[in-house]
């Protein structure tokens, strides 16, 4: 099976639009909050991997996979508030394109000339991890040469109230703005390009259960499946707890929505 290298990575909070290329920044200032976060992180991750460009023809073998728990919630809430306060005459049709969760993936693809797969994963708090897993599959099966993938969400008081009212408060700390993306490509391709490797994706699995009393079983099943996919014997899980920097480690996301994501990765030699 094709080995998947991580050749770029970036995490942003609060947008950080000043660091974007001018052409992309012009798009970002007109975009909704969650799209701004995705653009900021994608630009930095692609630059880290040596794959950033903002002009020329779309690159059909490069794609994007983004995960989001709440998507365009802030835009929808603002639209509803204006409609309720000022009436139908103030409802702008220009906002419609931003009221779908896949708007961010489209903007990233347009801004950075990614003409390959454009995927949006919505799976609660596990969405970002599962977007990376899906992107790894696309690269491993030859459907893309490289993918920028990860998760992003934007938050405000309206979202926090909605979560509390729905009984889905996300722990003691309220959600906040942020995006974390990586660039994935075949290990051999990364070596040919001569770019440093930050690590590798070794295996992954997903699960879902709406029943609280079945959550533990779903988590254990996802962990076991991800270890099996990574080739780590399930009866020797100590391998994912090894102290050495290049040893496999497990990333696990369990959301109150019932979604579970498990991913086994390893840092490149010499990277902690």
N, C-alpha and C positions, 0 to 999 in steps of 0.2 A: 504494500500500500504506500502511496505517496506520503513522504514525510512533510509536515507543514511547519514552516519557519515563521516566527514573528520578527518582522524586520523594521517595524515602526510602532510607536506608541505615544499617546498623548492623553492627558487629563486636564480639563479646564473647569473653572467655575466662573460664574458671572459674565460669561460671554467672551471677554478678551478680544473684541473685534479689531482692536488697533493692530494686532499682529497679522491679520489676514491680508493677502494680496489685494491691491486696490480694486480690481475688477470684481472679486468675490465680496469684498467689504461693501461695495455698492448694493449688491443683492441682499447682503445680510441685514443692513440697516432697515430694509423694508420688510424683513421676515419676522415671523413670530418668535417668541423667546426660545422655544425648544429647537427650532431650526438654527438660530444663531449659535446655540451651544454645539450643535452637530457640525456646523461649518467651521467653527473655531477649532474644535478637536480634530476634525478630518484634515484640515490644512496642516496642522502641526504633525500629525501622524504620517501623512504622505510625505512631508518634507523630511522627516526622520528616516523614512525608507528610501529616499531619493526618487520618489515617484510623483512629486507635485508638479502640476502644470495647469495653467488657467486659460490657454488659448490653443488653437489648432482643432483638428477634427476630434470628435469623441473617440476614446480608446475602447474598442468593443470587447477586449479581453480583461478589462479592469472593472470591478463593480463595487457595490456598497450594500451592506446589510446592517440595519440599525434596529435596536430594540428599545422599546419604551413602555413604561407602565401606564402613563397618563396622556401621552401624545399631545394633542392640541387642546387639552382641557382649559388652559388659561385663555386661549382665544375664544373658545366657545362660551366661557363664563363672561368674558368682557362683552361679547356680542349680545348675550342674553340680558346683561345689566343695561346696556344702552337701549335695547328694544323695550324693556320693561319701563325704563325711566322716561325715554324721549319719544317712543312710538315707532311705528313701522317705517315712517319716512326717513329715519336716521339709520336704518339697516343697510349697510353697504354691501353690494354683491361682490366687491373686490376682496372681501374677507373670506369668501367661500373656499378658495383654493387652500387657505391655511387652516380650514376646519376639518381636515382629514389627517390622520396620523402619518401617512406616507409622504406628506409634503416635504419633510426634512430630507428623506433619502433622495427625492427628486432634485432638491436644491443642491445637495452635495454632488450628485452626478453631473448636473449642469455646470456648477461652479468649477469643478476640478476635472472636467472632461472624461468622466467615467461612463462609458457607453455599454458596459456589461450588465450583469444582473443588478437589479435595484429592489431590495427586499426590506420589508418592515415587519418585525416580529412584535406582537403584543402578547405578553405572557406575564403580566404583573411584574413583581420585583425581580423575576428571573429572566426578563426579556433580553437584557444586555448580554448575559452569558450565553443564552440560547442563540442570539444573533451571531456571536462569534463561532459557536458550534456549527451553525448552518453555513456560514461563510467557509469554514474549514472543509466541510463536505463538498461545497462547490469547487474549491480549489483541488481537493484530493481526487475528485472524479473528472477533472479536466474541463469543467464548464466555465472556469475563469482562471486567468493566469495570476491574478492578485485581487484581494478584496480588502477594503477598509471596513472594519466591523466593530460593533460595541454597543453601548447603551447611553441614553441621555434622557433627562427629564427636567422639567421646569416646575417650580412650585410657588404658590403664594397663599395668602390667608384663605382664599376661596377653596383651594384644593384641600388645605388642612381641615377646614370645617366639613367638607364633603366626606373625607375619609373618616373623621370621627363620627359623623351622623350615620355612616354606613357600617360602623363597627369594624373598620379596617385600619385603625391607627397604626402607623408603621413604627412601632416601638416607642421608646421614650423620646428620641430625637426626631423632630419633624423633618419631612423631606425638604431638600434644598436643591437649587439649581446645580447641575453638573453634567459632564459628559466624559466618558472614557472610551477611547477607540484604539484599536491595533490594526496593523497591516499584516495580512497573511499571504504567503506565497510558497510554492514548493521549495523545499530545502535546496535542491540542486539548482533551481533557478536563482535563488539568492546567492549561492556560491559563484555561479557564472557572472552575476552582476557585481560581485565583489563587495557586497554590502554587509555590515556587521549584523549578526543575529542576536536578538534580545532573548530568544527562547524558542520553544516548540510547543505546538498543541499535539498531545498524544492520544487523547480519547475524550468522549463526552457521552452524555445521556440526558434524557428529560423525563419528567413524570408529572402527573396531575391527579389530585384528588380533592373534591369539594368537602370531604368528610374529615373533620378534625381528628376523630379517633383512628383514621387510617393514614394520617400524615407521616407518622414514624415509619410505617412500612413502605410508603412511597419514597421517602428519603433514602432508606436503606437499599431499595431496589435501584434507584438512580445511581447511588454510589457504586453498587456492585457492577452495574452495567457499564459505567464509565471506566472502572478499573479493568474490566474485561476488554473493553474497546482499546484501552491503552496497552494491553498486554501485561498488566500487573496482576499477578496471581491474587485472587480474592482472599486466599487463606494467608497471605503475607502482606497485609495492608501497612506493615511497618515501612515498606518501601516508600510510601508517600509521606512519611514523617521523618525521613533521613535528614540529618543536619547539613549535609553537603549542598552547596549552592545549585548544583546541576541535577539533583535528585528530583524525581517526580513529586508534584504536590497537587492537592485536590482543592478546587474552588467549588463552593457550594452556595447556591442561593435558594432559599425557601421563603415563599411569599404567602402572606395570609390569604391570598386568593386561591391557594391550592397548587400553584405552579411550582415545580422543582427543577432546578438546573444543576448539573454536575459536570465539571470539566477537569481533566487531568492535563497538566502542563509541566514544563521544566524550563528553568532558566538556562541560557547559554553558559558554557564553561567560562568562568571568570566573572560572571555577573551574579550578584546576590538577588 
